[in-house]
Amino acid sequence: MTARRVLPTEEATDLLKLVRDLATRELLPLAATAERTSAFPREAFRMLGRAGLLGLPYPEEFGGGGQPYEVYLQVLEEIGAVWSSVGVGVSVHALSCFGLATAGTEEQKRTWLPDMLGGELLGGYCLSEAHAGSDPAAMRTTARRDGDDYVLKGAKAWTTHGGQADFYKVMARTSDAASSSRGNGISCFLVPADSPGLSADAPEDKMGLTGSTTATILLDDVRIPVERRLGAEGDGLKIALAGLDSGRLGIAAVATGLTQGALDQAVAYAQERETFGKRIIDHQGLAFVLADAEAAIQTARAMTLHAARLKDRGLPFGREASIAKMVATDNAMKVTTDAVQVLGGYGYTRDFPVERYMREAKVMQIFEGTNQIQRMVIGRGLDKDPAGTISLG
């Protein structure tokens, strides 16, 4: 992949070179077979963890990489360009650590966060339910207080790493909205995967990202101590929604990488394939398709990094995160479809990766909030504050 980065430090430049080398040398040779056989790449995550890449945006004092989000997202893009299932997994792991890192007490963070960021553990994120995908406030999973414990009961759908993770960040209802002083009655819990009563349904049989296991997590009277609640009772939805703003940027970065990978494949093919006595990239009609793809990728990358810079400066970035996620994933669907078209019949076969890229792009328009939800978020933001966040110049 051609480098098009402006990185803030020499350390960040070296980090990106390391990631690109690991992705090319360690991930690329495994991706096609793992996706074809739906093999979960647990060792790939361990390898990235040992390289310090699973905790990049979190503080060094707790075992993280201390990197700004601007750098972390470019790392995700590099991984996503080679293997989207792993890129999405790294983003989800970071999201599963978010509640503890931002809402946990100092004692909680010092007790659990170093192991979560250290590279050997992998996290999952339990928010959605079968009847409440885009409306998390309608969840039915409950957490009943029983002395010094909570008892969790319910089912959390569409859990990335479901059945594979070592811990889960779980949102559950501790009271109904009417009786909660905080408005929604949802709280956030850090639940070990080996807790008695916790199990996973059979993985979903998906169109794409087949190397990324997705399953429903079943909570059958799972008992956890009260100290594993993150934040106050009733703060769960606030924690979840704050995390989703960051998670949407992660998906935008992976989608941008996926799109770049598809364009790289299409350009390489167009440079070699000849028709009517010249390379097909020399035909204006096809060259325009590739040019539009390049413009789409650079647009998505610029919007994603703009939102990241707002986050790094402590400025509001929720609207920009929604725009980045929507633009990057819509562009991914369009560009990967065009890449299949560029390769013609070969693009429709599994001999080339572009058909897999197209299947993987589709779900990115759906998870971390569908793109229809992103449009609602953006529209409401315009109604509330038409001017939006100040420009960074």
C-alpha positions as CSV (number, residue, x, y, z in Angstrom):
1,M,0.0,0.0,0.0
2,T,1.4,3.4,-0.9
3,A,2.2,5.6,2.1
4,R,0.1,8.7,2.2
5,R,0.5,9.7,5.8
6,V,1.5,12.8,7.6
7,L,2.5,11.5,11.1
8,P,3.0,13.7,14.1
9,T,6.3,12.2,15.3
10,E,9.2,10.1,14.2
11,E,8.1,7.5,16.7
12,A,4.7,7.3,15.0
13,T,6.3,6.9,11.6
14,D,8.5,4.0,12.9
15,L,5.4,2.4,14.5
16,L,3.5,2.5,11.3
17,K,6.4,0.9,9.4
18,L,6.5,-1.9,12.0
19,V,2.7,-2.5,11.6
20,R,3.0,-2.6,7.9
21,D,5.8,-5.1,8.1
22,L,3.9,-7.3,10.6
23,A,0.7,-7.1,8.5
24,T,2.5,-8.1,5.3
25,R,4.7,-10.8,6.8
26,E,2.5,-12.3,9.5
27,L,-1.1,-11.6,8.6
28,L,-1.3,-11.6,4.8
29,P,-0.2,-15.2,4.3
30,L,-2.9,-16.4,6.7
31,A,-5.9,-14.3,5.8
32,A,-7.4,-16.0,2.7
33,T,-7.3,-19.5,4.2
34,A,-8.7,-18.4,7.6
35,E,-11.5,-16.5,6.0
36,R,-12.3,-19.5,3.7
37,T,-12.4,-21.9,6.7
38,S,-13.9,-19.5,9.3
39,A,-10.9,-20.1,11.5
40,F,-10.6,-17.6,14.4
41,P,-7.1,-16.0,14.3
42,R,-6.4,-16.1,18.0
43,E,-2.6,-16.4,17.5
44,A,-2.7,-13.3,15.3
45,F,-4.1,-11.3,18.1
46,R,-1.5,-12.7,20.5
47,M,1.2,-11.7,18.0
48,L,-0.2,-8.1,17.8
49,G,-0.6,-8.0,21.5
50,R,3.1,-9.0,22.1
51,A,4.0,-6.2,19.7
52,G,2.1,-3.7,21.9
53,L,-0.7,-3.1,19.4
54,L,-3.8,-4.0,21.4
55,G,-3.6,-1.1,23.8
56,L,-2.2,1.7,21.7
57,P,-4.7,4.5,22.5
58,Y,-4.5,3.9,26.3
59,P,-2.1,5.4,28.9
60,E,1.3,3.9,29.3
61,E,1.0,3.8,33.1
62,F,-1.6,1.0,32.7
63,G,0.2,-0.9,30.0
64,G,-1.1,0.9,26.9
65,G,0.9,2.5,24.1
66,G,0.1,6.2,24.9
67,Q,-0.5,6.9,21.3
68,P,-2.9,9.6,20.0
69,Y,-6.0,8.4,18.3
70,E,-4.7,9.9,15.0
71,V,-1.8,7.4,15.1
72,Y,-3.9,4.5,16.4
73,L,-6.4,4.8,13.6
74,Q,-3.7,4.7,11.0
75,V,-2.4,1.5,12.6
76,L,-5.9,0.1,12.2
77,E,-6.0,1.1,8.6
78,E,-2.8,-0.7,7.9
79,I,-4.2,-3.9,9.5
80,G,-7.5,-3.5,7.7
81,A,-5.9,-3.3,4.3
82,V,-4.5,-6.8,4.8
83,W,-7.1,-8.6,7.0
84,S,-10.3,-6.8,8.0
85,S,-11.4,-9.5,10.5
86,V,-8.2,-8.7,12.6
87,G,-8.6,-4.9,12.1
88,V,-12.2,-5.1,13.4
89,G,-11.0,-7.3,16.2
90,V,-8.4,-4.9,17.4
91,S,-10.9,-2.1,17.3
92,V,-13.5,-4.1,19.3
93,H,-10.8,-5.0,21.8
94,A,-10.1,-1.3,22.3
95,L,-13.8,-0.7,22.7
96,S,-14.1,-3.4,25.3
97,C,-11.4,-1.7,27.4
98,F,-13.0,1.8,27.1
99,G,-15.4,1.5,30.0
100,L,-12.7,0.6,32.5
101,A,-10.2,3.1,31.1
102,T,-12.7,6.0,31.2
103,A,-15.2,5.2,34.0
104,G,-13.3,2.8,36.3
105,T,-11.8,3.9,39.6
106,E,-8.1,4.1,40.0
107,E,-8.1,0.8,41.9
108,Q,-10.1,-0.9,39.2
109,K,-7.8,0.4,36.5
110,R,-4.7,-0.7,38.3
111,T,-6.2,-4.1,39.1
112,W,-7.5,-5.1,35.6
113,L,-6.4,-2.7,32.9
114,P,-2.7,-3.8,32.6
115,D,-3.7,-7.4,31.8
116,M,-6.4,-6.2,29.4
117,L,-3.9,-4.0,27.5
118,G,-0.9,-6.4,27.9
119,G,-1.6,-8.4,24.8
120,E,-2.5,-11.9,26.1
121,L,-6.2,-11.2,26.8
122,L,-8.8,-10.4,24.2
123,G,-12.1,-8.5,24.9
124,G,-15.6,-8.6,23.7
125,Y,-18.3,-5.9,23.8
126,C,-21.9,-6.8,24.8
127,L,-24.4,-4.1,24.0
128,S,-26.9,-5.2,21.3
129,E,-29.8,-7.6,21.8
130,A,-31.8,-9.4,19.2
131,H,-34.8,-7.0,19.6
132,A,-32.8,-3.9,20.4
133,G,-30.0,-3.5,17.9
134,S,-30.2,0.2,17.1
135,D,-32.1,1.0,20.3
136,P,-29.9,-0.1,23.2
137,A,-32.1,1.7,25.7
138,A,-34.7,-1.1,25.0
139,M,-32.4,-3.9,26.3
140,R,-33.9,-6.6,28.6
141,T,-30.8,-8.2,30.0
142,T,-30.9,-7.5,33.8
143,A,-28.3,-7.2,36.6
144,R,-30.0,-7.8,40.0
145,R,-28.2,-6.7,43.1
146,D,-27.8,-9.5,45.6
147,G,-25.7,-8.5,48.6
148,D,-22.1,-7.9,47.4
149,D,-22.8,-9.3,44.0
150,Y,-24.8,-8.7,40.9
151,V,-26.7,-11.5,39.1
152,L,-26.8,-11.1,35.3
153,K,-29.5,-12.7,33.2
154,G,-30.2,-12.3,29.5
155,A,-28.7,-12.6,26.1
156,K,-26.4,-10.2,24.2
157,A,-26.5,-10.6,20.4
158,W,-24.0,-9.9,17.7
159,T,-21.0,-10.1,20.0
160,T,-17.7,-9.9,18.2
161,H,-15.3,-12.5,19.7
162,G,-18.3,-14.2,21.3
163,G,-17.1,-17.4,22.8
164,Q,-13.5,-16.5,22.0
165,A,-12.9,-13.5,24.3
166,D,-11.3,-13.6,27.7
167,F,-13.5,-10.9,29.1
168,Y,-16.7,-9.0,28.1
169,K,-17.9,-5.5,28.8
170,V,-21.6,-6.0,29.4
171,M,-24.4,-3.5,29.5
172,A,-27.4,-4.7,31.6
173,R,-30.5,-3.2,33.2
174,T,-30.2,-2.5,37.0
175,S,-33.5,-0.8,37.2
176,D,-36.3,0.4,34.9
177,A,-36.0,3.8,33.3
178,A,-38.9,5.2,35.3
179,S,-37.4,4.4,38.7
180,S,-33.8,5.3,37.8
181,S,-32.5,8.7,38.9
182,R,-30.1,8.6,35.9
183,G,-32.9,8.1,33.3
184,N,-32.3,4.7,31.7
185,G,-31.5,2.2,34.4
186,I,-28.6,0.6,32.5
187,S,-25.2,-0.1,34.1
188,C,-21.9,-1.4,32.8
189,F,-20.0,-4.5,34.0
190,L,-16.7,-6.1,33.4
191,V,-17.4,-9.9,33.2
192,P,-14.7,-12.6,33.0
193,A,-15.4,-15.1,30.2
194,D,-15.0,-18.0,32.6
195,S,-17.8,-16.9,34.9
196,P,-20.2,-19.7,35.7
197,G,-23.4,-19.3,33.8
198,L,-21.8,-17.5,30.9
199,S,-21.8,-19.3,27.5
200,A,-21.9,-18.6,23.8
201,D,-24.4,-19.7,21.2
202,A,-23.1,-21.2,17.9
203,P,-21.4,-18.5,15.8
204,E,-23.4,-16.7,13.2
205,D,-23.0,-17.9,9.6
206,K,-22.1,-14.7,8.0
207,M,-21.6,-13.3,4.5
208,G,-18.2,-11.8,5.3
209,L,-15.7,-11.3,8.0
210,T,-15.9,-15.0,8.5
211,G,-12.6,-15.1,10.4
212,S,-14.2,-12.9,13.1
213,T,-16.4,-15.0,15.3
214,T,-19.8,-13.4,16.0
215,A,-22.1,-15.1,18.5
216,T,-24.8,-14.4,21.1
217,I,-23.6,-14.4,24.7
218,L,-25.9,-16.1,27.1
219,L,-26.0,-14.9,30.7
220,D,-27.7,-17.5,33.0
221,D,-27.6,-16.1,36.5
222,V,-24.0,-15.0,36.1
223,R,-22.8,-13.8,39.5
224,I,-20.1,-11.1,39.6
225,P,-18.9,-9.0,42.5
226,V,-20.1,-5.4,42.8
227,E,-16.6,-4.1,42.3
228,R,-16.8,-5.2,38.7
229,R,-19.5,-2.6,38.0
230,L,-17.9,0.3,36.0
231,G,-19.1,3.7,37.0
232,A,-22.3,4.3,39.0
233,E,-25.5,2.5,38.6
234,G,-27.3,3.9,35.6
235,D,-24.2,5.2,33.9
236,G,-24.0,2.3,31.5
237,L,-25.7,3.8,28.5
238,K,-23.7,7.0,28.8
239,I,-20.5,4.9,28.9
240,A,-21.7,2.8,25.9
241,L,-22.5,5.7,23.7
242,A,-19.3,7.5,24.5
243,G,-17.4,4.4,23.6
244,L,-19.3,4.1,20.3
245,D,-18.1,7.4,19.1
246,S,-14.5,6.1,19.4
247,G,-15.5,2.7,18.0
248,R,-17.0,4.3,15.0
249,L,-13.7,5.9,14.2
250,G,-12.1,2.5,14.5
251,I,-14.5,1.0,11.9
252,A,-14.0,4.0,9.7
253,A,-10.2,3.4,9.7
254,V,-10.6,-0.4,9.0
255,A,-13.0,0.4,6.2
256,T,-10.6,2.8,4.7
257,G,-7.8,0.2,4.9
258,L,-10.1,-2.4,3.3
259,T,-10.9,0.1,0.5
260,Q,-7.3,0.9,-0.1
261,G,-6.5,-2.9,-0.3
262,A,-9.2,-3.3,-2.9
263,L,-8.0,-0.4,-5.0
264,D,-4.4,-1.6,-4.8
265,Q,-5.6,-5.0,-6.2
266,A,-7.6,-3.3,-8.9
267,V,-4.7,-1.0,-10.0
268,A,-2.2,-3.8,-10.1
269,Y,-4.6,-5.8,-12.3
270,A,-5.4,-2.9,-14.6
271,Q,-1.7,-2.3,-15.1
272,E,-1.1,-5.9,-16.3
273,R,-4.3,-6.8,-18.2
274,E,-4.4,-5.7,-21.8
275,T,-7.3,-5.3,-24.2
276,F,-7.4,-3.9,-27.7
277,G,-3.6,-3.6,-27.7
278,K,-3.2,-1.5,-24.5
279,R,-3.4,-1.9,-20.7
280,I,-6.9,-1.5,-19.4
281,I,-5.7,1.3,-17.1
282,D,-5.1,3.3,-20.3
283,H,-8.7,3.1,-21.2
284,Q,-10.3,6.3,-20.0
285,G,-13.5,4.7,-18.8
286,L,-11.7,2.4,-16.4
287,A,-9.1,5.0,-15.4
288,F,-12.0,7.2,-14.2
289,V,-13.4,4.4,-12.0
290,L,-10.0,4.1,-10.4
291,A,-9.7,7.8,-10.0
292,D,-13.1,8.0,-8.3
293,A,-12.0,5.2,-5.9
294,E,-8.8,7.1,-5.0
295,A,-10.8,10.3,-4.3
296,A,-13.2,8.3,-2.1
297,I,-10.4,6.7,-0.1
298,Q,-8.6,10.0,0.5
299,T,-11.9,11.7,1.5
300,A,-12.6,8.9,4.0
301,R,-9.1,9.0,5.4
302,A,-9.1,12.8,5.8
303,M,-12.5,12.8,7.6
304,T,-11.5,10.0,9.9
305,L,-8.2,11.7,10.9
306,H,-10.0,15.1,11.3
307,A,-12.3,13.5,13.8
308,A,-9.4,11.8,15.5
309,R,-7.6,15.1,15.9
310,L,-10.7,16.6,17.5
311,K,-10.8,13.7,20.0
312,D,-7.1,14.1,20.7
313,R,-7.6,17.7,21.6
314,G,-10.5,17.0,23.9
315,L,-13.0,18.7,21.6
316,P,-16.5,17.3,20.7
317,F,-16.2,14.8,17.9
318,G,-19.3,12.7,17.9
319,R,-20.8,14.2,14.8
320,E,-17.6,14.0,13.0
321,A,-17.2,10.3,14.0
322,S,-20.6,9.5,12.5
323,I,-19.7,11.3,9.3
324,A,-16.4,9.4,9.1
325,K,-18.0,6.1,9.7
326,M,-20.8,6.7,7.2
327,V,-18.5,8.1,4.5
328,A,-15.8,5.5,4.9
329,T,-18.1,2.5,4.9
330,D,-20.4,3.7,2.1
331,N,-17.2,4.4,0.1
332,A,-15.9,0.9,1.0
333,M,-19.0,-0.7,-0.4
334,K,-18.9,1.3,-3.7
335,V,-15.1,0.9,-4.2
336,T,-15.0,-2.8,-3.5
337,T,-17.9,-3.4,-5.9
338,D,-16.0,-1.4,-8.6
339,A,-12.9,-3.4,-7.9
340,V,-14.7,-6.6,-8.6
341,Q,-15.9,-5.0,-11.9
342,V,-12.4,-4.0,-12.8
343,L,-11.2,-7.6,-12.6
344,G,-14.2,-8.8,-14.6
345,G,-14.9,-12.5,-14.3
346,Y,-11.7,-13.0,-12.2
347,G,-13.1,-10.5,-9.7
348,Y,-16.1,-12.8,-9.1
349,T,-13.9,-15.8,-8.2
350,R,-12.2,-16.6,-5.0
351,D,-8.8,-16.7,-6.8
352,F,-8.6,-13.0,-6.2
353,P,-9.3,-11.3,-2.8
354,V,-11.6,-8.5,-4.2
355,E,-14.8,-10.6,-3.9
356,R,-14.0,-11.1,-0.2
357,Y,-13.3,-7.4,0.3
358,M,-16.8,-6.7,-1.2
359,R,-18.5,-9.1,1.1
360,E,-16.6,-7.7,4.1
361,A,-17.5,-4.1,3.3
362,K,-21.2,-4.7,3.6
363,V,-21.3,-5.3,7.3
364,M,-19.3,-2.1,8.0
365,Q,-22.4,-0.2,6.9
366,I,-24.3,-2.0,9.6
367,F,-22.3,-2.5,12.8
368,E,-21.3,0.2,15.3
369,G,-24.6,1.9,14.4
370,T,-26.1,1.5,10.9
371,N,-25.4,4.2,8.4
372,Q,-29.1,5.2,8.7
373,I,-28.5,5.8,12.4
374,Q,-25.4,7.8,11.6
375,R,-27.5,10.0,9.4
376,M,-29.9,10.5,12.2
377,V,-27.1,11.5,14.6
378,I,-25.7,14.0,12.0
379,G,-29.2,15.4,11.3
380,R,-29.9,15.9,15.0
381,G,-26.5,17.5,15.5
382,L,-27.3,20.0,12.7
383,D,-30.6,20.8,14.4
384,K,-28.9,21.4,17.7
385,D,-25.8,23.1,16.6
386,P,-25.6,24.0,12.9
387,A,-22.1,25.5,13.2
388,G,-20.6,22.3,14.7
389,T,-17.1,22.0,16.1
390,I,-14.5,24.8,15.4
391,S,-12.0,24.1,12.6
392,L,-8.5,23.0,13.5
393,G,-7.2,25.1,10.7
